[in-house]
C-alpha cells in the first residue's frame, strides 16, 4: 500500500514539474497571428515637441538649450526655495519648490532668462 502512495506522489510531482516548466517558457511568435503588442509606428512629425530645464542648487540645468520652433519648454523647481523665471517681458513666473511651468516657443530667436529672486541664476533658450 505504501508503494502505491509513493508511486502516485511521484507521478503527481512529475506532472507538476512538467507543467511548471512548460508554462514558464516564453511563447514563440507564430506567423500569421497578431502579436501581443502592436508594432511601433514611425514618427509622423506631429508629435508635441518638448524640452526640460531643472532648477537645482540655484542654477538652471541645462543653462542653455536649443530647440525648434513650436517646442514647449518646462521648468521644474527641484530646489528647496522659491525661484522666478523672467525673460524680456514674455515670461514672468514664480515657481515654488516642486512646481513646474511651461512655455511654448513659437518664434525663432534667442531668449535669455533669469531668476529675479536670485539674480546670478541665468539661462538661455535658443529657438531655431
C-alpha positions as CSV (number, residue, x, y, z in Angstrom):
1,X,0.0,0.0,0.0
2,X,2.8,2.4,0.8
3,X,4.3,1.7,-2.6
4,X,1.1,2.8,-4.4
5,X,1.1,6.1,-2.4
6,X,4.7,6.7,-3.2
7,X,4.1,6.0,-6.9
8,X,1.1,8.4,-7.0
9,X,3.1,11.1,-5.3
10,X,5.9,10.6,-7.7
11,X,3.6,10.8,-10.8
12,X,1.9,13.9,-9.4
13,X,5.3,15.5,-8.7
14,X,6.5,14.8,-12.3
15,X,3.2,16.3,-13.7
16,X,3.5,19.4,-11.6
17,X,7.2,20.0,-12.5
18,X,6.5,19.4,-16.2
19,X,3.6,21.8,-16.2
20,X,5.7,24.5,-14.4
21,X,8.5,24.1,-17.0
22,X,6.1,24.3,-19.9
23,X,4.2,27.3,-18.6
24,X,7.3,29.2,-17.7
25,X,8.8,29.0,-21.2
26,X,8.3,32.1,-23.4
27,X,5.9,31.6,-26.2
28,X,7.4,31.7,-29.7
29,X,5.8,34.1,-32.1
30,X,3.7,32.3,-34.8
31,X,3.4,33.8,-38.2
32,X,0.0,34.9,-39.2
33,X,-1.1,35.6,-35.6
34,X,-1.1,39.1,-34.2
35,X,1.5,39.8,-31.5
36,X,0.6,41.0,-28.0
37,X,1.8,44.5,-28.7
38,X,1.2,46.4,-31.9
39,X,4.3,47.3,-33.9
40,X,5.9,50.7,-33.2
41,X,4.6,53.4,-35.6
42,X,7.1,55.7,-37.3
43,X,7.0,59.3,-36.1
44,X,4.6,61.5,-38.1
45,X,6.2,64.8,-37.2
46,X,3.0,65.9,-35.5
47,X,4.2,64.8,-32.0
48,X,4.4,67.6,-29.5
49,X,8.0,68.9,-29.1
50,X,9.1,69.3,-25.5
51,X,12.3,70.2,-23.6
52,X,13.0,70.3,-19.9
53,X,15.0,72.6,-17.6
54,X,15.5,71.7,-13.9
55,X,16.2,74.3,-11.2
56,X,18.8,72.7,-8.9
57,X,21.3,74.2,-6.4
58,X,20.4,77.8,-7.5
59,X,21.1,77.0,-11.2
60,X,19.2,76.3,-14.3
61,X,20.2,72.8,-15.7
62,X,21.0,73.0,-18.5
63,X,21.7,76.6,-18.5
64,X,21.3,76.8,-22.3
65,X,19.1,74.7,-24.6
66,X,18.5,74.8,-28.3
67,X,15.0,73.8,-29.6
68,X,13.0,74.0,-32.8
69,X,10.1,76.5,-33.1
70,X,6.9,75.1,-31.6
71,X,8.7,73.4,-28.7
72,X,7.3,73.7,-25.2
73,X,9.9,74.1,-22.5
74,X,9.1,73.0,-19.0
75,X,11.0,74.3,-16.0
76,X,10.8,72.2,-12.8
77,X,11.9,73.7,-9.4
78,X,13.7,70.8,-7.8
79,X,15.2,73.1,-5.2
80,X,14.0,73.9,-1.7
81,X,13.3,77.6,-2.2
82,X,11.1,79.7,-4.4
83,X,12.6,80.8,-7.8
84,X,11.4,83.0,-10.7
85,X,11.7,82.7,-14.4
86,X,11.7,86.1,-16.2
87,X,12.5,86.8,-19.9
88,X,12.2,90.2,-21.6
89,X,8.5,90.6,-20.9
90,X,7.4,87.3,-22.3
91,X,7.8,85.2,-19.2
92,X,7.5,86.2,-15.5
93,X,6.5,83.3,-13.4
94,X,7.2,82.3,-9.8
95,X,7.9,78.6,-9.0
96,X,7.7,77.2,-5.5
97,X,9.6,74.0,-4.7
98,X,8.2,71.1,-6.7
99,X,6.2,73.2,-9.1
100,X,6.6,73.3,-12.9
101,X,6.0,76.0,-15.5
102,X,5.7,75.5,-19.3
103,X,6.1,78.0,-22.1
104,X,5.8,77.2,-25.9
105,X,8.4,79.0,-28.0
106,X,6.8,79.5,-31.5
107,X,9.2,82.2,-32.8
108,X,12.8,81.6,-33.7
109,X,15.3,83.7,-31.7
110,X,17.4,83.7,-28.6
111,X,15.6,84.1,-25.3
112,X,17.8,85.0,-22.3
113,X,16.0,84.5,-18.9
114,X,16.9,84.8,-15.2
115,X,15.6,84.4,-11.7
116,X,14.6,87.8,-10.3
117,X,14.9,86.4,-6.8
118,X,18.5,85.0,-7.3
119,X,20.0,87.3,-10.0
120,X,23.1,85.1,-10.5
121,X,20.8,82.4,-12.0
122,X,20.7,82.9,-15.8
123,X,19.7,80.7,-18.7
124,X,19.1,80.8,-22.4
125,X,16.7,79.2,-24.9
126,X,17.7,79.3,-28.5
127,X,14.8,78.6,-30.8
128,X,15.7,77.6,-34.4
